[in-house]
Amino acid sequence: MQSRSRQHAQTGEPAGGAHDSLRHTRKMSAQFSEMIDHLRGDIDQVDEPQCKAMFETAAEVLGGLVTAFRHYEQKGEHAWKQARNS
């Protein structure tokens, strides 16, 4: 039977909590950034203007997600700040 208190294999820290959230958001942001680079790199490889526009639009949308994740990590937006009375 497995123990309920899981730990990260690399850090030995308990799973869950702020550290776990930041690990996941940073990993996802990195993947979004890779996809942005891939999309923008492929813009020059396609001839169809609609496809070029779609790739650029997708890169912009993913850029917005990277920004939102960064704001979450930094607790820089009002929505991500915890209530002071909690």
C-alpha positions in Angstrom: 0.0 0.0 0.0 1.3 3.5 -0.9 1.8 6.2 1.7 -0.6 9.2 1.3 2.3 11.6 1.8 4.0 11.6 -1.6 7.4 13.2 -2.2 9.1 14.6 -5.2 11.7 12.2 -6.4 14.2 15.0 -7.2 13.8 17.3 -4.3 12.4 15.0 -1.6 9.9 17.7 -0.7 6.3 16.8 -0.1 4.0 16.8 -3.1 1.4 19.5 -3.3 1.4 23.1 -2.1 2.9 26.2 -3.7 6.2 24.5 -4.8 4.3 21.8 -6.7 2.1 24.5 -8.4 5.1 26.5 -9.4 6.9 23.5 -10.8 3.9 22.7 -13.0 3.3 26.3 -14.2 7.0 26.7 -15.1 7.0 23.4 -17.0 3.9 24.4 -18.9 5.3 27.9 -19.7 8.4 26.4 -21.1 6.4 24.1 -23.3 4.2 27.0 -24.5 7.4 28.9 -25.3 8.8 26.0 -27.3 5.5 25.8 -29.2 5.6 29.6 -29.9 9.1 29.3 -31.3 8.0 26.3 -33.5 4.9 28.1 -34.8 6.9 31.3 -35.7 9.6 29.3 -37.3 7.1 27.5 -39.5 5.5 30.7 -40.7 8.3 31.1 -43.3 7.9 27.5 -44.4 4.2 27.7 -45.5 3.0 29.7 -48.5 -0.7 30.1 -47.7 -1.4 33.5 -46.1 -4.3 32.1 -44.0 -2.0 29.4 -42.5 0.7 32.0 -41.8 -1.9 34.2 -40.0 -3.2 31.1 -38.1 0.3 30.2 -36.9 1.0 33.8 -35.8 -2.4 34.0 -34.0 -1.7 30.8 -32.2 1.7 32.0 -31.1 0.1 35.2 -29.8 -2.5 33.3 -27.8 0.2 31.0 -26.3 2.2 34.2 -25.5 -0.8 35.4 -23.5 -0.9 32.1 -21.6 2.8 32.4 -20.8 2.1 35.9 -19.4 -0.8 34.6 -17.4 1.3 31.8 -15.9 4.1 34.3 -15.1 1.6 36.5 -13.3 0.3 33.5 -11.3 3.9 32.6 -10.3 4.6 36.2 -9.3 1.2 36.7 -7.7 1.3 39.9 -9.7 -2.4 40.1 -10.7 -5.2 40.9 -8.3 -6.9 37.6 -9.1 -3.9 35.6 -8.0 -3.4 37.3 -4.6 -4.8 35.6 -1.6 -7.3 37.5 0.5 -5.6 39.2 3.4 -8.3 38.3 5.8 -8.0 34.5 5.2 
